[in-house]
Amino acid sequence: MNDKNSKNNVHLFEGWAFGKTNYILFAVGMSALLVGYALMASGTVNSFQSLTLAPIFLFLGYVVIIPLALVYREKAPQDDS
């Protein structure tokens, strides 16, 4: 029975879908969110910073960068044989 389980035993990081690039993109997305919320909190209510700049950073973080980090995959090397 141990032989059967050892064949099907998959380690956690062998099939892990995320690579270094995914984590870097996710960190950039989180940084964009932090900058967006900091800009929104530090500006006055009707300032350019709070009404325009902060929402741009938040949009980029939530809608562009973080989803890109989740779906990005590096291309597998192709064999010419």
GULOMI-66378 format. One record per atom (N, C-alpha, C, O, CB): atom name; x, y, z; residue number from 1. Coordinates in pm, whole numbers, plus 50000, padded with zeros to 5 digits. Atoms other than C-alpha are relative to their C-alpha. Last residue first. Glycine has a CB too. Example, Ala and Ser with C-alpha at 12.3 -4.5 7.8 and 13.67 -1.06 7.14 Angstrom:
+-------+-------+-------+-------+-----+
! atomo !    c1 !    c2 !    c3 ! num !
+-------+-------+-------+-------+-----+
!     N ! 49918 ! 49881 ! 49994 !   2 !
!    CA ! 51367 ! 49894 ! 50714 !   2 !
!     C ! 49923 ! 50109 ! 50073 !   2 !
!     O ! 49974 ! 50220 ! 50090 !   2 !
!    CB ! 50041 ! 50046 ! 49858 !   2 !
!     N ! 50089 ! 49881 ! 50000 !   1 !
!    CA ! 51230 ! 49550 ! 50780 !   1 !
!     C ! 50090 ! 50120 ! 50000 !   1 !
!     O ! 50194 ! 50118 ! 50066 !   1 !
!    CB ! 49901 ! 50003 ! 50125 !   1 !
+-------+-------+-------+-------+-----+
END
This chain:
+-------+-------+-------+-------+-----+
! atomo !    c1 !    c2 !    c3 ! num !
+-------+-------+-------+-------+-----+
!     N ! 49977 ! 50135 ! 50049 !  81 !
!    CA ! 51311 ! 51769 ! 46795 !  81 !
!     C ! 49877 ! 49935 ! 49943 !  81 !
!     O ! 49882 ! 49821 ! 49898 !  81 !
!    CB ! 50053 ! 49915 ! 50108 !  81 !
!     N ! 50004 ! 50003 ! 50146 !  80 !
!    CA ! 51276 ! 52145 ! 46821 !  80 !
!     C ! 50020 ! 49861 ! 49943 !  80 !
!     O ! 50043 ! 49848 ! 49822 !  80 !
!    CB ! 50105 ! 50092 ! 49944 !  80 !
!     N ! 49897 ! 50088 ! 50055 !  79 !
!    CA ! 51184 ! 52139 ! 47189 !  79 !
!     C ! 49984 ! 49994 ! 49849 !  79 !
!     O ! 49874 ! 49977 ! 49798 !  79 !
!    CB ! 49990 ! 49857 ! 50063 !  79 !
!     N ! 50042 ! 50093 ! 50104 !  78 !
!    CA ! 50985 ! 52436 ! 47310 !  78 !
!     C ! 50118 ! 49918 ! 49953 !  78 !
!     O ! 50228 ! 49971 ! 49934 !  78 !
!    CB ! 49935 ! 50076 ! 49882 !  78 !
!     N ! 49904 ! 50009 ! 50110 !  77 !
!    CA ! 51056 ! 52604 ! 47642 !  77 !
!     C ! 49957 ! 49893 ! 49900 !  77 !
!     O ! 49913 ! 49784 ! 49938 !  77 !
!    CB ! 50141 ! 49969 ! 50054 !  77 !
!     N ! 49915 ! 50118 ! 49984 !  76 !
!    CA ! 50738 ! 52658 ! 47842 !  76 !
!     C ! 50099 ! 49996 ! 49884 !  76 !
!     O ! 50063 ! 50029 ! 49771 !  76 !
!    CB ! 49916 ! 49870 ! 50005 !  76 !
!     N ! 50009 ! 50095 ! 50110 !  75 !
!    CA ! 50601 ! 53010 ! 47829 !  75 !
!     C ! 50098 ! 49886 ! 50024 !  75 !
!     O ! 50212 ! 49907 ! 50066 !  75 !
!    CB ! 50029 ! 50069 ! 49863 !  75 !
!     N ! 49883 ! 49993 ! 50088 !  74 !
!    CA ! 50574 ! 53182 ! 48163 !  74 !
!     C ! 49987 ! 49893 ! 49893 !  74 !
!     O ! 49933 ! 49785 ! 49918 !  74 !
!    CB ! 50131 ! 49982 ! 50080 !  74 !
!     N ! 49920 ! 50123 ! 49999 !  73 !
!    CA ! 50225 ! 53201 ! 48302 !  73 !
!     C ! 50117 ! 50019 ! 49905 !  73 !
!     O ! 50102 ! 50073 ! 49795 !  73 !
!    CB ! 49914 ! 49875 ! 49959 !  73 !
!     N ! 49875 ! 50003 ! 50077 !  72 !
!    CA ! 50030 ! 53515 ! 48398 !  72 !
!     C ! 50070 ! 49865 ! 50015 !  72 !
!     O ! 50083 ! 49813 ! 50126 !  72 !
!    CB ! 50094 ! 50114 ! 50045 !  72 !
!     N ! 50015 ! 50078 ! 50122 !  71 !
!    CA ! 49671 ! 53459 ! 48520 !  71 !
!     C ! 50129 ! 49986 ! 49920 !  71 !
!     O ! 50133 ! 49908 ! 49825 !  71 !
!    CB ! 49895 ! 50062 ! 49914 !  71 !
!     N ! 50067 ! 50128 ! 49979 !  70 !
!    CA ! 49697 ! 53564 ! 48885 !  70 !
!     C ! 49996 ! 49912 ! 49875 !  70 !
!     O ! 49999 ! 49790 ! 49886 !  70 !
!    CB ! 49860 ! 50024 ! 50049 !  70 !
!     N ! 49914 ! 50086 ! 49918 !  69 !
!    CA ! 49958 ! 53837 ! 48842 !  69 !
!     C ! 49937 ! 49862 ! 50020 !  69 !
!     O ! 50010 ! 49763 ! 50033 !  69 !
!    CB ! 50027 ! 50065 ! 50136 !  69 !
!     N ! 49890 ! 50043 ! 50085 !  68 !
!    CA ! 49754 ! 53985 ! 48558 !  68 !
!     C ! 50094 ! 49908 ! 50076 !  68 !
!     O ! 50145 ! 49811 ! 50020 !  68 !
!    CB ! 50076 ! 50122 ! 49946 !  68 !
!     N ! 50047 ! 50109 ! 50087 !  67 !
!    CA ! 49451 ! 53989 ! 48788 !  67 !
!     C ! 50107 ! 49949 ! 49904 !  67 !
!     O ! 50112 ! 49830 ! 49874 !  67 !
!    CB ! 49879 ! 50047 ! 49921 !  67 !
!     N ! 50023 ! 50121 ! 49920 !  66 !
!    CA ! 49661 ! 54185 ! 49043 !  66 !
!     C ! 49937 ! 49888 ! 49916 !  66 !
!     O ! 49981 ! 49773 ! 49929 !  66 !
!    CB ! 49909 ! 50033 ! 50120 !  66 !
!     N ! 49876 ! 50065 ! 49956 !  65 !
!    CA ! 49798 ! 54433 ! 48786 !  65 !
!     C ! 49974 ! 49871 ! 50078 !  65 !
!     O ! 50036 ! 49769 ! 50047 !  65 !
!    CB ! 50080 ! 50095 ! 50085 !  65 !
!     N ! 49899 ! 50033 ! 50099 !  64 !
!    CA ! 49492 ! 54534 ! 48582 !  64 !
!     C ! 50112 ! 49913 ! 50059 !  64 !
!     O ! 50134 ! 49801 ! 50012 !  64 !
!    CB ! 50059 ! 50127 ! 49942 !  64 !
!     N ! 50057 ! 50049 ! 50125 !  63 !
!    CA ! 49162 ! 54562 ! 48770 !  63 !
!     C ! 50106 ! 49955 ! 49899 !  63 !
!     O ! 50076 ! 49875 ! 49810 !  63 !
!    CB ! 49915 ! 50107 ! 49938 !  63 !
!     N ! 50107 ! 50099 ! 49989 !  62 !
!    CA ! 49255 ! 54601 ! 49137 !  62 !
!     C ! 49962 ! 49935 ! 49867 !  62 !
!     O ! 49932 ! 49816 ! 49864 !  62 !
!    CB ! 49878 ! 50065 ! 50059 !  62 !
!     N ! 49970 ! 50109 ! 49907 !  61 !
!    CA ! 49594 ! 54771 ! 49116 !  61 !
!     C ! 49896 ! 49890 ! 49997 !  61 !
!     O ! 49929 ! 49773 ! 49983 !  61 !
!    CB ! 50012 ! 50054 ! 50139 !  61 !
!     N ! 49889 ! 50079 ! 50053 !  60 !
!    CA ! 49535 ! 54976 ! 48803 !  60 !
!     C ! 50032 ! 49881 ! 50089 !  60 !
!     O ! 50060 ! 49772 ! 50041 !  60 !
!    CB ! 50123 ! 50087 ! 49983 !  60 !
!     N ! 50048 ! 50072 ! 50118 !  59 !
!    CA ! 49195 ! 55088 ! 48929 !  59 !
!     C ! 50109 ! 49911 ! 49944 !  59 !
!     O ! 50086 ! 49794 ! 49915 !  59 !
!    CB ! 49950 ! 50097 ! 49893 !  59 !
!     N ! 50085 ! 50108 ! 49951 !  58 !
!    CA ! 49338 ! 55181 ! 49270 !  58 !
!     C ! 49946 ! 49915 ! 49885 !  58 !
!     O ! 49942 ! 49793 ! 49895 !  58 !
!    CB ! 49884 ! 50057 ! 50082 !  58 !
!     N ! 49916 ! 50102 ! 49937 !  57 !
!    CA ! 49622 ! 55380 ! 49115 !  57 !
!     C ! 49916 ! 49882 ! 50048 !  57 !
!     O ! 49957 ! 49766 ! 50033 !  57 !
!    CB ! 50079 ! 50062 ! 50118 !  57 !
!     N ! 49923 ! 50062 ! 50108 !  56 !
!    CA ! 49379 ! 55564 ! 48885 !  56 !
!     C ! 50090 ! 49890 ! 50056 !  56 !
!     O ! 50096 ! 49781 ! 50000 !  56 !
!    CB ! 50086 ! 50106 ! 49926 !  56 !
!     N ! 50080 ! 50102 ! 50069 !  55 !
!    CA ! 49138 ! 55620 ! 49175 !  55 !
!     C ! 50072 ! 49933 ! 49883 !  55 !
!     O ! 50046 ! 49817 ! 49853 !  55 !
!    CB ! 49873 ! 50063 ! 49949 !  55 !
!     N ! 50021 ! 50118 ! 49916 !  54 !
!    CA ! 49418 ! 55790 ! 49374 !  54 !
!     C ! 49912 ! 49895 ! 49932 !  54 !
!     O ! 49947 ! 49777 ! 49937 !  54 !
!    CB ! 49937 ! 50042 ! 50133 !  54 !
!     N ! 49878 ! 50078 ! 49991 !  53 !
!    CA ! 49520 ! 56028 ! 49094 !  53 !
!     C ! 49982 ! 49871 ! 50080 !  53 !
!     O ! 50025 ! 49765 ! 50037 !  53 !
!    CB ! 50110 ! 50082 ! 50061 !  53 !
!     N ! 49950 ! 50050 ! 50127 !  52 !
!    CA ! 49178 ! 56161 ! 48999 !  52 !
!     C ! 50117 ! 49903 ! 50016 !  52 !
!     O ! 50113 ! 49791 ! 49965 !  52 !
!    CB ! 50042 ! 50114 ! 49913 !  52 !
!     N ! 50105 ! 50029 ! 50098 !  51 !
!    CA ! 48950 ! 56258 ! 49289 !  51 !
!     C ! 50050 ! 49937 ! 49871 !  51 !
!     O ! 49972 ! 49872 ! 49801 !  51 !
!    CB ! 49928 ! 50126 ! 49967 !  51 !
!     N ! 50103 ! 50091 ! 49949 !  50 !
!    CA ! 49186 ! 56240 ! 49586 !  50 !
!     C ! 49898 ! 49959 ! 49895 !  50 !
!     O ! 49847 ! 49847 ! 49899 !  50 !
!    CB ! 49928 ! 50064 ! 50115 !  50 !
!     N ! 49939 ! 50120 ! 49942 !  49 !
!    CA ! 49498 ! 56388 ! 49425 !  49 !
!     C ! 49895 ! 49898 ! 50043 !  49 !
!     O ! 49909 ! 49779 ! 50014 !  49 !
!    CB ! 50088 ! 50037 ! 50119 !  49 !
!     N ! 49964 ! 50084 ! 50115 !  48 !
!    CA ! 49311 ! 56638 ! 49212 !  48 !
!     C ! 50053 ! 49865 ! 50048 !  48 !
!     O ! 50027 ! 49761 ! 49987 !  48 !
!    CB ! 50105 ! 50070 ! 49911 !  48 !
!     N ! 49872 ! 49976 ! 50066 !  47 !
!    CA ! 49166 ! 56778 ! 49533 !  47 !
!     C ! 50019 ! 49905 ! 49882 !  47 !
!     O ! 49954 ! 49800 ! 49873 !  47 !
!    CB ! 50115 ! 49983 ! 50100 !  47 !
!     N ! 50019 ! 49965 ! 50141 !  46 !
!    CA ! 48799 ! 56793 ! 49634 !  46 !
!     C ! 50131 ! 50026 ! 49928 !  46 !
!     O ! 50134 ! 50109 ! 49836 !  46 !
!    CB ! 49911 ! 50123 ! 49989 !  46 !
!     N ! 50116 ! 50067 ! 50060 !  45 !
!    CA ! 48811 ! 56610 ! 49968 !  45 !
!     C ! 49988 ! 50027 ! 49850 !  45 !
!     O ! 49961 ! 49934 ! 49774 !  45 !
!    CB ! 49873 ! 50043 ! 50070 !  45 !
!     N ! 50127 ! 49942 ! 49955 !  44 !
!    CA ! 49162 ! 56712 ! 50071 !  44 !
!     C ! 49887 ! 49937 ! 49918 !  44 !
!     O ! 49912 ! 49865 ! 49822 !  44 !
!    CB ! 50001 ! 50156 ! 49985 !  44 !
!     N ! 50048 ! 49883 ! 50072 !  43 !
!    CA ! 49445 ! 56473 ! 50001 !  43 !
!     C ! 49873 ! 50056 ! 50060 !  43 !
!     O ! 49803 ! 49989 ! 50136 !  43 !
!    CB ! 49976 ! 49965 ! 49855 !  43 !
!     N ! 49922 ! 49880 ! 49967 !  42 !
!    CA ! 49619 ! 56243 ! 50249 !  42 !
!     C ! 49953 ! 50126 ! 49929 !  42 !
!     O ! 49988 ! 50236 ! 49971 !  42 !
!    CB ! 50144 ! 49976 ! 49967 !  42 !
!     N ! 50012 ! 49959 ! 49860 !  41 !
!    CA ! 49362 ! 55964 ! 50259 !  41 !
!     C ! 50071 ! 50131 ! 50029 !  41 !
!     O ! 50028 ! 50207 ! 50116 !  41 !
!    CB ! 50055 ! 49892 ! 50091 !  41 !
!     N ! 50139 ! 49965 ! 49971 !  40 !
!    CA ! 49319 ! 55928 ! 49884 !  40 !
!     C ! 49985 ! 50054 ! 50142 !  40 !
!     O ! 49909 ! 50148 ! 50165 !  40 !
!    CB ! 49910 ! 49879 ! 49979 !  40 !
!     N ! 50031 ! 49875 ! 50070 !  39 !
!    CA ! 49692 ! 55941 ! 49819 !  39 !
!     C ! 49858 ! 50046 ! 50030 !  39 !
!     O ! 49833 ! 50165 ! 50047 !  39 !
!    CB ! 50018 ! 49983 ! 49848 !  39 !
!     N ! 49926 ! 49894 ! 49931 !  38 !
!    CA ! 49754 ! 55677 ! 50087 !  38 !
!     C ! 49973 ! 50135 ! 49935 !  38 !
!     O ! 49956 ! 50235 ! 50004 !  38 !
!    CB ! 50151 ! 49970 ! 49999 !  38 !
!     N ! 50071 ! 49968 ! 49876 !  37 !
!    CA ! 49476 ! 55458 ! 49943 !  37 !
!     C ! 50071 ! 50110 ! 50078 !  37 !
!     O ! 50005 ! 50192 ! 50142 !  37 !
!    CB ! 49987 ! 49876 ! 50086 !  37 !
!     N ! 50131 ! 49942 ! 50030 !  36 !
!    CA ! 49625 ! 55479 ! 49595 !  36 !
!     C ! 49924 ! 50037 ! 50125 !  36 !
!     O ! 49867 ! 50146 ! 50133 !  36 !
!    CB ! 49918 ! 49902 ! 49918 !  36 !
!     N ! 49977 ! 49862 ! 50045 !  35 !
!    CA ! 49983 ! 55423 ! 49716 !  35 !
!     C ! 49866 ! 50068 ! 49973 !  35 !
!     O ! 49847 ! 50184 ! 50010 !  35 !
!    CB ! 50089 ! 50003 ! 49873 !  35 !
!     N ! 49958 ! 49923 ! 49883 !  34 !
!    CA ! 49874 ! 55114 ! 49911 !  34 !
!     C ! 50023 ! 50147 ! 49964 !  34 !
!     O ! 49985 ! 50237 ! 50039 !  34 !
!    CB ! 50127 ! 49941 ! 50060 !  34 !
!     N ! 50116 ! 49980 ! 49912 !  33 !
!    CA ! 49681 ! 54982 ! 49612 !  33 !
!     C ! 50037 ! 50084 ! 50122 !  33 !
!     O ! 49963 ! 50175 ! 50160 !  33 !
!    CB ! 49943 ! 49864 ! 50046 !  33 !
!     N ! 50088 ! 49903 ! 50066 !  32 !
!    CA ! 49974 ! 55038 ! 49376 !  32 !
!     C ! 49877 ! 50028 ! 50086 !  32 !
!     O ! 49832 ! 50142 ! 50094 !  32 !
!    CB ! 49958 ! 49949 ! 49861 !  32 !
!     N ! 49938 ! 49869 ! 49982 !  31 !
!    CA ! 50201 ! 54860 ! 49624 !  31 !
!     C ! 49916 ! 50110 ! 49936 !  31 !
!     O ! 49901 ! 50218 ! 49991 !  31 !
!    CB ! 50142 ! 50001 ! 49941 !  31 !
!     N ! 50027 ! 49960 ! 49861 !  30 !
!    CA ! 49961 ! 54565 ! 49631 !  30 !
!     C ! 50060 ! 50136 ! 50030 !  30 !
!     O ! 50001 ! 50216 ! 50103 !  30 !
!    CB ! 50055 ! 49895 ! 50098 !  30 !
!     N ! 50143 ! 49968 ! 49988 !  29 !
!    CA ! 49974 ! 54549 ! 49252 !  29 !
!     C ! 49963 ! 50045 ! 50139 !  29 !
!     O ! 49888 ! 50141 ! 50156 !  29 !
!    CB ! 49916 ! 49881 ! 49961 !  29 !
!     N ! 50018 ! 49870 ! 50068 !  28 !
!    CA ! 50355 ! 54567 ! 49249 !  28 !
!     C ! 49854 ! 50044 ! 50008 !  28 !
!     O ! 49826 ! 50161 ! 50031 !  28 !
!    CB ! 50046 ! 49992 ! 49851 !  28 !
!     N ! 49944 ! 49899 ! 49910 !  27 !
!    CA ! 50365 ! 54286 ! 49508 !  27 !
!     C ! 49988 ! 50140 ! 49939 !  27 !
!     O ! 49960 ! 50236 ! 50010 !  27 !
!    CB ! 50148 ! 49968 ! 50030 !  27 !
!     N ! 50094 ! 49983 ! 49889 !  26 !
!    CA ! 50130 ! 54077 ! 49292 !  26 !
!     C ! 50049 ! 50105 ! 50098 !  26 !
!     O ! 49969 ! 50185 ! 50148 !  26 !
!    CB ! 49979 ! 49866 ! 50072 !  26 !
!     N ! 50116 ! 49924 ! 50049 !  25 !
!    CA ! 50348 ! 54138 ! 48987 !  25 !
!     C ! 49897 ! 50024 ! 50110 !  25 !
!     O ! 49839 ! 50131 ! 50119 !  25 !
!    CB ! 49934 ! 49925 ! 49884 !  25 !
!     N ! 49954 ! 49863 ! 50022 !  24 !
!    CA ! 50656 ! 54027 ! 49182 !  24 !
!     C ! 49885 ! 50086 ! 49950 !  24 !
!     O ! 49866 ! 50198 ! 49999 !  24 !
!    CB ! 50117 ! 50002 ! 49898 !  24 !
!     N ! 49989 ! 49934 ! 49870 !  23 !
!    CA ! 50473 ! 53719 ! 49311 !  23 !
!     C ! 50049 ! 50143 ! 49988 !  23 !
!     O ! 50007 ! 50229 ! 50065 !  23 !
!    CB ! 50094 ! 49921 ! 50090 !  23 !
!     N ! 50134 ! 49980 ! 49946 !  22 !
!    CA ! 50363 ! 53619 ! 48962 !  22 !
!     C ! 50006 ! 50074 ! 50134 !  22 !
!     O ! 49927 ! 50166 ! 50158 !  22 !
!    CB ! 49929 ! 49866 ! 50017 !  22 !
!     N ! 50060 ! 49886 ! 50071 !  21 !
!    CA ! 50714 ! 53673 ! 48822 !  21 !
!     C ! 49861 ! 50030 ! 50054 !  21 !
!     O ! 49823 ! 50146 ! 50066 !  21 !
!    CB ! 49993 ! 49971 ! 49849 !  21 !
!     N ! 49942 ! 49877 ! 49947 !  20 !
!    CA ! 50864 ! 53441 ! 49085 !  20 !
!     C ! 49936 ! 50125 ! 49937 !  20 !
!     O ! 49911 ! 50224 ! 50006 !  20 !
!    CB ! 50152 ! 50002 ! 49977 !  20 !
!     N ! 49855 ! 49991 ! 50002 !  19 !
!    CA ! 50635 ! 53157 ! 48990 !  19 !
!     C ! 50045 ! 50134 ! 50058 !  19 !
!     O ! 49965 ! 50208 ! 50116 !  19 !
!    CB ! 50054 ! 49983 ! 49858 !  19 !
!     N ! 49943 ! 49867 ! 49997 !  18 !
!    CA ! 50276 ! 53067 ! 49062 !  18 !
!     C ! 50151 ! 49995 ! 50008 !  18 !
!     O ! 50209 ! 49916 ! 50082 !  18 !
!    CB ! 49945 ! 50078 ! 50118 !  18 !
!     N ! 50024 ! 49924 ! 50123 !  17 !
!    CA ! 50116 ! 52743 ! 48947 !  17 !
!     C ! 50070 ! 50135 ! 49997 !  17 !
!     O ! 50094 ! 50189 ! 49889 !  17 !
!    CB ! 49852 ! 50020 ! 49981 !  17 !
!     N ! 50037 ! 49864 ! 49964 !  16 !
!    CA ! 50257 ! 52511 ! 49213 !  16 !
!     C ! 49991 ! 50085 ! 49875 !  16 !
!     O ! 50084 ! 50086 ! 49794 !  16 !
!    CB ! 50102 ! 50060 ! 50099 !  16 !
!     N ! 50107 ! 49959 ! 50088 !  15 !
!    CA ! 50260 ! 52155 ! 49082 !  15 !
!     C ! 49954 ! 50143 ! 50025 !  15 !
!     O ! 49845 ! 50181 ! 49982 !  15 !
!    CB ! 49884 ! 49906 ! 50015 !  15 !
!     N ! 49976 ! 50056 ! 50132 !  14 !
!    CA ! 50597 ! 52058 ! 49226 !  14 !
!     C ! 49894 ! 50046 ! 49901 !  14 !
!     O ! 49925 ! 50072 ! 49784 !  14 !
!    CB ! 50002 ! 49847 ! 50007 !  14 !
!     N ! 49941 ! 49904 ! 50092 !  13 !
!    CA ! 50560 ! 52301 ! 49517 !  13 !
!     C ! 50035 ! 49941 ! 49863 !  13 !
!     O ! 50083 ! 50014 ! 49776 !  13 !
!    CB ! 50123 ! 50058 ! 50061 !  13 !
!     N ! 50071 ! 49873 ! 50012 !  12 !
!    CA ! 50312 ! 52103 ! 49725 !  12 !
!     C ! 50058 ! 50088 ! 49891 !  12 !
!     O ! 49982 ! 50144 ! 49811 !  12 !
!    CB ! 50004 ! 50074 ! 50132 !  12 !
!     N ! 49955 ! 49902 ! 49903 !  11 !
!    CA ! 50451 ! 51756 ! 49669 !  11 !
!     C ! 49937 ! 50136 ! 49969 !  11 !
!     O ! 49896 ! 50161 ! 49856 !  11 !
!    CB ! 50153 ! 50011 ! 50002 !  11 !
!     N ! 49956 ! 49877 ! 50066 !  10 !
!    CA ! 50248 ! 51509 ! 49473 !  10 !
!     C ! 50038 ! 50099 ! 50108 !  10 !
!     O ! 49958 ! 50129 ! 50197 !  10 !
!    CB ! 49889 ! 50058 ! 49904 !  10 !
!     N ! 49969 ! 49892 ! 49906 !   9 !
!    CA ! 50220 ! 51158 ! 49615 !   9 !
!     C ! 50056 ! 50119 ! 49924 !   9 !
!     O ! 50165 ! 50111 ! 49867 !   9 !
!    CB ! 50099 ! 49952 ! 50108 !   9 !
!     N ! 50097 ! 49892 ! 50017 !   8 !
!    CA ! 50057 ! 50938 ! 49352 !   8 !
!     C ! 50028 ! 50119 ! 50091 !   8 !
!     O ! 49953 ! 50217 ! 50088 !   8 !
!    CB ! 49862 ! 49948 ! 50026 !   8 !
!     N ! 50010 ! 49964 ! 50141 !   7 !
!    CA ! 50351 ! 50699 ! 49316 !   7 !
!     C ! 49910 ! 50121 ! 49979 !   7 !
!     O ! 49939 ! 50206 ! 49895 !   7 !
!    CB ! 49948 ! 49882 ! 49919 !   7 !
!     N ! 49881 ! 49926 ! 50037 !   6 !
!    CA ! 50429 ! 50699 ! 49689 !   6 !
!     C ! 49998 ! 50041 ! 49854 !   6 !
!     O ! 50057 ! 50143 ! 49818 !   6 !
!    CB ! 50124 ! 49918 ! 50030 !   6 !
!     N ! 50008 ! 49862 ! 49957 !   5 !
!    CA ! 50072 ! 50606 ! 49774 !   5 !
!     C ! 50121 ! 50081 ! 49959 !   5 !
!     O ! 50109 ! 50201 ! 49932 !   5 !
!    CB ! 49983 ! 50006 ! 50150 !   5 !
!     N ! 50107 ! 49935 ! 50076 !   4 !
!    CA ! 50081 ! 50286 ! 49567 !   4 !
!     C ! 49990 ! 50148 ! 50036 !   4 !
!     O ! 49972 ! 50231 ! 49948 !   4 !
!    CB ! 49866 ! 49929 ! 50025 !   4 !
!     N ! 49951 ! 49981 ! 50136 !   3 !
!    CA ! 50416 ! 50180 ! 49709 !   3 !
!     C ! 49898 ! 50073 ! 49915 !   3 !
!     O ! 49934 ! 50158 ! 49833 !   3 !
!    CB ! 50036 ! 49867 ! 49937 !   3 !
!     N ! 49911 ! 49885 ! 50001 !   2 !
!    CA ! 50289 ! 50238 ! 50064 !   2 !
!     C ! 50053 ! 50028 ! 49860 !   2 !
!     O ! 50071 ! 50144 ! 49823 !   2 !
!    CB ! 50115 ! 49978 ! 50095 !   2 !
!     N ! 50082 ! 49881 ! 50000 !   1 !
!    CA ! 50000 ! 50000 ! 50000 !   1 !
!     C ! 50086 ! 50126 ! 50000 !   1 !
!     O ! 50048 ! 50226 ! 49940 !   1 !
!    CB ! 49907 ! 50000 ! 50120 !   1 !
+-------+-------+-------+-------+-----+
END
